[in-house]
Structure formats: C-alpha cells, structure tokens
Amino acid sequence: MSQFTGAPIFDADQHMYETPDALTRYLPEEYESSIQFAQIGRNTRIVINGVVTDYIPNPTFNRVARPGAHEPYYAGNNPDGLTLQELMGRGIDCPEEFRNPEDRLPVLDEQGVRETFMFPTLANLVETSAEEDYHLVGEVIHALNRWMLEHWTFNYQNRIFASPVITCGTVEGAQREFEFAASNGAKIVLMKPAPAFGPHGWRSSALPEFDPLWRDIEASGIPVALHASQSPLEKYAATWEPVKVKNAFAGSSFKTIVRGHRDIADMVTSLICHGTFTRFPKLKVMSVENGSDWIGHLFDDFESLKTKNPKAFEEDPIEVFRRNMYVSPFWEGKVSDLVELVGDDRILFGSDYPHPEGLAEPIGYYNYVDPMDEERTYDVMGDNSRRMIGLPTLNPQSGARAA
C-alpha cells in the first residue's frame, strides 16, 4: 500500500526555546535569589535554591542542537555506536523561529504543519530541581506561564497552541493555575507525569483530594498533556549507578533500561487505580513523548490483576484507558500495533521538533511510519488532535466523530 501524504498536519508535539528570563521576569521579589544563572567554566547553568542543575546543558538556548540530530540513534541507524552527545555535535545558533510565534508560523507553513501544540523546554527541570520547595515551584511555574502568555500567547492565530503548566504542590494552587490558563484561552495544559510534593509530602495528583482540580478540568473540556520531563527516578537509578552529571543526553545504558517508561506508566496507573478517570469519565489526557511500548505491558498487568482479583477495579481498566487517554507515540514506533491496543481515533502524530531527539522535519515521519490508508492518515496526522480540542476536522470524506 502506498502512503497517502496529503493530510493537513496537526503536530501534537513541538517545542519552544525560552528566553533566559522566562522563569524570572515575573517571579516575586522574595524568590529572585532562588533562581540564578551561573557561569561555570565555559558553561552557563541554572542554580535553583543554591543547587546547580545541568539537566539542560545550555539553559539560555543561545546555541541549541540541530533539529533531528539524534534521528540516526532512534531510527536504529547508528552503526558506529555514537553517543547522543557525539551525534549532537557543536550545535547551531538558536533561530528566531524557535523563540517566538511570529517567526515560527512561516516555518510551519514550509513544513506543511497547519496546527501544533507548543510545549516549553525549561519547564522540564523546574519541578524535579526544586522538588520539595513547593512554594518556589508554584511561583516559578506561574512566572513561566505569565511569560508564555505574553511571549507566545496560549492560542496564536488558532494554529500555535502553547501549553501552560499545572503543578500540583497544593490543590488550591493547581486550581488557580488552571483557572489562569483557561481564562486566557489555553487549549491544552501540561502536567508532569510524576508524584507532586506538597504540605502533606509526596503523593499522586490522582488521589481524591485533587478531585476539585479534575472537576474543573473536566468541566472545561481542556485536555491535559503528560509530557516526558526530568524524572524523579534519576535518584533511584543513582543508587545503582552513581553519576557525575544529570545531563538529559548523558544517560547510560543501565539508566535507560531501568527507568524505561515507568514515569508515564505509573502516572496513568494512578489515574486508573486511584479512580480519577472513573470519577471524571470525560477527562481527556494525552501522553506525549513517552513512546507507546509501555502500553502493552501495562494492559498485561491490568489483565493479570483482574484475573486474580475481579473486584480490584471499579471499571475495566483497559476500557478506561481507551476512553480517557490519547497517545502520541515516538515517531519510530509502529502505528498498526498501537491501533490494536487503543484504536486509531486515539493516536496523535508528534514530531518533537526542533529537539534533537525529534524529527528534522515533521513530514519526515512518512519515512518511518508503517503505511496507513487515507482515512487513518487524516486521523493520526491531524484530525484526532483537532477533535480532542474541538476544532473542525479536515478529512472531506469522513463524518464528524465525537472526541
């Protein structure tokens, strides 16, 4: 079957590179000393509460990796065994289209991308780096969201949908942040797939105490994106294999395999086992940049537990997943396998452009995807994302399908 390539693309995973003041421009004065940029040798690092983090190698983004620099690694075409850092090379000066929506829009036109979700990059490190100072985390996230609203808006010309961040240190704080996002036109919000630290210690945001937040989100119809970010499991991996750096691109084979996809699998398990999806069956949650290999293993675990204890779940957990979850698989994943698990109406194309682990060009996805017929191509490459946020679908041959 030849691959149809004429579907208008909605890229469910693109990224911005923030300006250096994105975390600090709107930070209250009493917290200004908590977020610093420091020059350490030839490198600039973020210092949070006096602790240097190197998770993002260059947090100013004045130079960045080439889009798709890691593509050979993830495509399984790396015969010389180069590391991610070696593949990344010297990098490039950060183009303006990575910094603002005015310059990004013409690039989307060149790429054949009609709409996109635009995720922040610096947000990846905030909640883990500051972790147990939930007051600081809340203030930094709000400052970032204010910067994002000013710099990108949450809906730029109904084509670029920047994603404000919701952090769950406190229920009330998360509700306030969500209200800020929703009242300013957000079409999607971003959450870290991990436990949150608050006044009662570490716990899941899927526990019943967070029901007021999920009630607000369900009523709004706004989807929640669970995007891969700096993992709290790094501490666990370090108990087996101490590391000198936490650079996102310096992971060992041990760390890669041990961490696997536990963050997203555990978050979704919590949303199902702690009953959030049952109490709020209209919630829409999407997994972004977490791959899809973990889903089959999770379904096996659900089936195993159901066999041993038929009363373990209020509803069939696999059907709950299929009702509430959307998945943007890695570009090197196999769509047909995922269709068998979750259905073709729940799969969202995402390129991760312009990150090095993404595609050099979103249209390059057709070099890797197993051939899809025209209807599935329309759905996966755009219409499923449009349905999810209430935009008109663009396949002229299919009727409107409910989200």
DAWODA-V94985 format. One record per pair of residues at least 4 apart in sequence whose C-alpha atoms are under 8 Angstrom apart, sorted by the first residue. I is the first residue (numbers start at 1). J is the second residue. D is the distance in whole Angstrom. If there is no record, write none. Layout:
# DAWODA-V94985
i = <I	I>
j = <J	J>
d = <D	D>
This chain:
# DAWODA-V94985
i = <1	1	1	2	3	3	3	3	3	4	4	4	4	5	5	7	7	7	7	7	7	8	8	8	8	8	8	8	9	9	9	9	9	9	10	10	10	10	10	10	10	10	10	10	11	11	11	11	11	11	11	11	11	11	11	11	12	12	12	12	12	12	12	12	12	12	13	13	13	13	13	13	13	13	13	13	13	13	14	14	14	14	14	14	14	14	14	15	15	15	15	15	15	15	15	15	15	16	16	16	16	16	16	16	17	17	17	17	17	17	18	18	18	18	18	18	18	19	19	19	20	20	20	21	22	22	22	22	23	23	23	23	23	23	23	24	24	24	24	24	25	25	26	26	26	26	27	27	27	27	27	28	28	31	31	32	33	34	34	34	34	34	35	35	35	35	36	36	36	37	37	37	37	38	38	38	38	39	39	39	40	40	43	44	44	44	44	45	45	45	45	45	45	46	46	46	46	47	47	47	48	48	48	48	49	53	53	54	54	54	55	55	55	55	55	55	56	56	56	56	57	57	58	58	58	59	61	62	62	63	63	63	63	64	64	64	64	65	65	65	65	65	65	65	65	66	66	66	66	66	66	66	67	67	67	67	67	67	67	67	67	68	68	68	68	68	68	68	68	68	69	69	69	69	69	69	70	70	70	70	70	70	70	71	71	71	71	71	71	72	72	72	73	73	73	73	74	74	75	78	82	82	83	84	84	84	85	85	85	88	94	94	95	96	96	96	97	97	97	97	97	97	98	98	98	99	99	100	100	100	101	101	101	101	102	103	104	105	105	106	107	108	108	108	108	109	109	111	111	111	112	113	114	115	115	115	115	116	116	116	117	117	117	117	117	118	118	118	118	119	119	119	120	120	120	122	123	123	123	123	124	124	124	125	125	125	126	126	126	126	126	127	127	127	128	128	128	130	130	130	131	131	131	132	132	133	133	134	134	134	134	135	135	136	137	137	137	138	138	138	138	139	140	141	141	141	141	142	142	142	143	144	145	145	145	145	146	147	148	148	148	148	148	149	149	149	152	152	153	153	154	154	154	154	154	154	154	154	154	154	155	155	155	155	155	155	155	156	156	161	161	161	162	162	163	163	163	163	163	164	164	164	164	164	165	165	165	165	166	166	166	166	166	166	167	167	167	167	167	167	168	168	168	168	168	168	169	169	169	169	169	169	170	170	170	171	171	171	171	171	172	172	173	174	174	175	175	175	175	176	177	178	178	178	179	180	181	181	181	182	182	182	182	186	187	187	187	188	188	188	188	188	189	189	189	189	190	190	190	190	191	191	191	191	192	192	192	192	193	193	193	193	193	193	193	193	194	194	194	194	194	194	194	195	195	195	195	195	196	196	196	196	197	197	197	198	203	204	204	205	205	206	206	206	206	206	206	206	207	207	207	207	207	208	208	208	210	211	211	212	213	214	214	214	214	215	215	216	217	217	217	217	218	218	218	218	218	221	221	221	221	222	222	223	223	223	223	223	223	224	224	224	225	225	225	225	226	226	226	226	226	227	227	227	227	228	228	228	228	228	230	231	232	233	233	233	234	234	234	235	236	237	237	237	237	237	238	238	241	241	245	246	246	247	251	251	252	253	254	255	256	259	261	261	261	261	262	263	264	264	264	265	265	265	265	266	267	268	269	269	270	270	271	271	271	272	272	272	272	272	272	273	273	275	275	276	277	277	277	277	277	278	278	278	281	281	282	283	284	284	284	284	285	285	285	286	286	286	286	287	287	287	287	288	288	288	288	289	289	289	289	289	290	290	290	291	291	291	291	292	292	292	292	292	292	293	294	295	295	296	296	297	298	299	299	300	301	302	302	302	303	304	305	305	305	306	306	306	306	313	315	315	316	317	318	319	320	321	321	322	322	322	322	325	326	326	326	327	327	327	328	328	328	328	329	329	329	329	329	329	330	330	331	331	331	331	331	331	331	331	332	332	333	334	334	334	335	335	335	336	336	337	338	338	338	338	339	339	339	342	342	343	344	344	344	345	345	345	346	347	347	347	348	348	348	348	348	348	349	349	349	350	351	351	351	351	351	352	352	352	353	353	353	353	353	354	354	354	355	356	359	359	360	361	364	365	372	372	373	374	375	375	375	375	376	377	378	378	378	378	379	379	380	380	382	383	383	383	383	384	384	385	386	386	386	386	387	387	387	387	387	387	388	390	393>
j = <371	372	373	371	366	371	372	373	374	372	373	374	377	366	377	374	377	378	381	382	395	112	113	114	378	381	382	394	112	113	114	115	381	382	113	114	115	116	349	381	382	383	385	386	113	114	115	116	117	348	349	350	351	362	381	382	116	117	118	288	328	348	349	350	351	385	116	117	118	119	288	289	328	349	350	351	352	353	116	117	118	119	350	351	352	353	354	98	117	118	119	120	121	352	353	354	355	98	99	100	118	119	120	121	61	98	99	120	121	122	22	60	61	99	120	121	122	60	61	99	59	60	61	25	143	144	147	148	27	35	140	141	143	144	147	32	35	140	143	144	143	147	143	144	146	147	31	32	139	140	143	32	139	35	136	36	49	47	48	49	50	136	46	47	48	49	46	47	48	44	45	46	47	44	45	46	47	43	44	45	44	45	58	57	58	59	60	52	53	54	57	58	59	52	53	54	59	51	52	53	52	53	129	130	130	129	246	245	246	247	125	230	245	246	247	248	122	125	247	248	247	248	62	63	64	122	94	93	94	91	92	93	94	91	92	93	94	69	88	89	90	91	92	355	356	88	91	92	354	355	356	360	353	354	355	356	357	358	359	360	361	353	354	355	356	357	358	359	360	361	87	88	356	357	358	360	74	84	87	88	356	357	358	75	356	357	358	359	360	76	77	78	77	78	82	84	332	357	332	82	86	87	87	88	249	250	89	249	250	356	98	99	99	100	103	104	101	102	103	104	105	107	103	104	354	103	104	104	151	152	105	152	156	160	106	107	108	109	160	110	111	112	113	114	115	113	114	361	362	363	363	362	159	158	159	160	161	159	160	161	160	161	162	163	188	160	161	162	163	162	163	190	124	162	163	126	127	141	144	165	228	229	230	129	229	230	130	131	137	140	141	131	137	167	230	231	232	134	136	137	137	196	197	197	198	137	197	138	169	197	198	139	169	140	141	167	169	142	167	169	173	143	144	145	165	166	167	146	165	177	147	148	149	164	165	181	150	151	152	153	154	162	164	153	154	184	156	162	161	162	160	161	162	163	164	181	184	185	186	187	159	160	161	162	185	186	187	160	161	186	187	188	186	188	186	187	188	189	190	181	186	188	189	190	177	189	190	191	174	177	178	189	190	191	173	174	177	191	192	196	173	174	196	197	198	205	173	174	196	197	198	199	174	198	199	175	209	210	212	213	176	213	177	178	213	179	212	213	216	180	181	182	189	217	183	184	185	186	189	186	187	220	222	222	222	223	389	222	223	224	225	389	222	223	224	225	224	225	226	227	224	225	226	227	226	227	228	229	226	227	228	229	263	264	266	267	204	231	232	263	264	266	267	202	203	204	205	267	202	203	204	205	201	202	203	202	207	267	270	209	210	210	211	270	271	274	275	276	211	270	274	275	276	274	275	276	214	215	276	216	217	218	276	280	283	219	280	220	221	222	223	283	222	280	282	283	284	282	283	284	389	284	389	283	284	285	286	388	389	284	285	286	285	286	287	288	264	285	286	287	288	287	288	289	290	263	264	288	289	290	248	263	236	237	259	263	238	255	259	239	240	241	242	255	258	259	242	243	254	255	250	250	251	251	255	256	256	257	258	259	260	263	265	290	291	294	266	267	268	287	290	269	294	295	298	270	271	272	273	274	274	275	275	276	277	276	277	278	317	320	321	313	317	279	314	280	281	282	283	320	324	314	315	320	323	324	324	324	324	325	326	388	324	325	326	325	326	327	328	325	326	327	328	327	328	329	350	328	329	330	350	352	328	329	330	328	329	330	333	327	328	329	330	333	338	297	298	299	341	300	341	301	302	303	318	304	305	306	317	318	307	308	309	310	312	310	311	312	313	317	319	320	320	321	322	323	324	325	342	326	342	343	346	346	346	347	348	346	347	348	347	348	349	350	333	335	347	348	349	350	350	351	349	350	351	358	359	365	368	369	368	369	369	338	369	370	339	369	370	340	370	341	342	343	344	347	343	344	347	346	347	347	376	379	380	379	380	384	384	379	380	384	379	380	381	382	384	385	380	381	382	362	358	359	361	362	365	357	358	359	358	359	360	361	362	358	359	360	359	360	364	365	364	365	368	369	376	377	377	378	379	395	397	398	380	381	382	383	394	395	383	384	384	385	386	387	393	394	395	388	403	389	390	391	392	393	391	392	393	401	402	403	403	403	400>
d = <6	8	8	7	8	5	6	7	8	7	7	6	7	8	8	8	7	5	7	7	8	7	7	6	7	7	6	7	7	5	6	7	5	5	6	6	5	5	7	6	4	7	7	7	7	8	6	5	7	8	6	5	6	8	7	7	6	5	8	8	7	6	6	5	7	7	7	6	7	7	7	8	8	8	4	6	5	7	7	6	5	6	7	7	5	5	7	8	8	5	5	6	7	7	6	6	7	5	6	8	6	6	5	6	6	6	5	7	6	8	6	8	7	6	7	7	7	6	7	7	7	5	8	5	7	6	6	8	7	8	6	7	6	5	8	7	7	7	7	8	7	7	5	8	7	7	6	6	7	6	5	7	8	7	7	8	8	8	6	5	7	8	7	6	5	7	6	5	7	7	6	5	6	6	5	6	7	6	5	6	6	7	7	8	6	7	7	7	6	6	7	7	7	6	6	7	7	5	4	6	6	7	7	6	7	7	7	7	6	5	7	8	8	5	4	5	8	8	6	6	6	8	8	7	8	7	6	6	5	6	5	4	5	5	5	6	6	7	6	8	7	4	6	7	6	7	6	6	7	7	6	8	6	4	5	5	8	7	7	5	8	7	7	7	4	6	5	4	4	8	6	5	5	7	8	7	7	6	6	7	5	5	7	6	7	6	7	6	8	6	5	6	6	5	8	7	7	7	6	7	6	6	6	6	6	7	7	6	7	7	7	8	7	7	6	8	7	7	4	4	8	7	8	7	8	8	8	6	7	6	6	6	7	7	8	7	6	6	8	6	6	6	5	7	8	6	7	7	7	7	7	8	6	8	4	6	8	6	5	6	6	5	6	7	8	6	6	4	6	6	6	8	8	8	7	7	8	8	8	8	8	5	6	6	7	6	6	8	7	8	8	5	6	8	6	7	6	8	7	6	7	8	7	6	7	6	8	6	5	6	6	6	8	6	6	8	8	6	7	7	7	6	6	6	7	8	7	6	8	7	6	6	6	5	7	8	6	6	5	6	7	7	7	4	6	8	7	7	8	7	8	5	5	7	7	8	7	6	5	7	7	6	5	6	6	6	7	5	6	7	6	7	7	8	7	8	6	5	6	6	7	8	5	6	8	6	5	6	6	6	6	7	6	5	8	6	8	7	8	8	7	5	6	8	8	6	7	7	6	5	4	8	6	6	7	6	7	6	7	7	6	8	6	6	7	6	8	5	8	6	6	6	8	8	6	6	7	5	7	5	8	8	8	8	6	7	6	6	5	6	7	8	7	7	5	6	6	5	6	7	7	6	5	7	6	6	7	7	5	7	7	8	6	5	8	5	7	8	7	6	8	8	6	6	5	5	7	8	6	6	6	7	5	4	7	6	8	8	7	8	6	6	8	6	5	6	8	6	7	8	6	8	7	8	8	7	7	6	8	6	6	6	8	7	8	6	7	6	6	6	8	7	7	7	6	5	8	8	7	7	8	7	7	7	5	5	7	7	7	6	5	6	6	5	6	7	7	7	6	5	6	6	5	6	7	8	8	7	6	6	8	7	8	6	7	8	6	8	8	7	7	6	8	6	7	7	4	6	8	8	7	7	8	7	6	6	6	6	6	6	6	8	6	7	8	6	6	6	6	7	7	6	7	7	7	6	6	6	6	8	5	8	6	5	6	6	6	7	7	7	8	7	8	6	8	6	5	8	7	7	7	8	7	8	8	7	7	6	5	6	7	8	6	5	6	6	4	5	7	7	6	5	6	7	5	7	8	7	7	6	8	7	8	7	7	7	4	5	7	7	8	5	7	7	7	7	6	6	8	6	7	6	6	6	6	6	6	6	7	7	6	6	6	8	7	5	7	6	8	7	8	7	6	6	6	6	6	5	8	8	5	8	8	7	5	6	7	6	5	6	6	5	6	6	6	8	7	7	7	7	8	8	8	7	7	8	8	6	7	7	6	7	7	7	7	6	6	7	7	7	7	7	6	7	8	8	4	5	8	6	8	7	7	7	7	7	7	6	7	8	6	7	8	5	7	7	6	6	6	5	7	8	6	6	8	5	7	7	4	7	5	6	7	7	7	7	7	7	8	8	7	7	7	8	8	6	6	6	6	6	6	8	8	8	6	6	6	6	8	6	4	5	6	8	6	6	5	7	7	6	8	7	6	5	6	6	6	7	7	8	7	5	5	8	7>
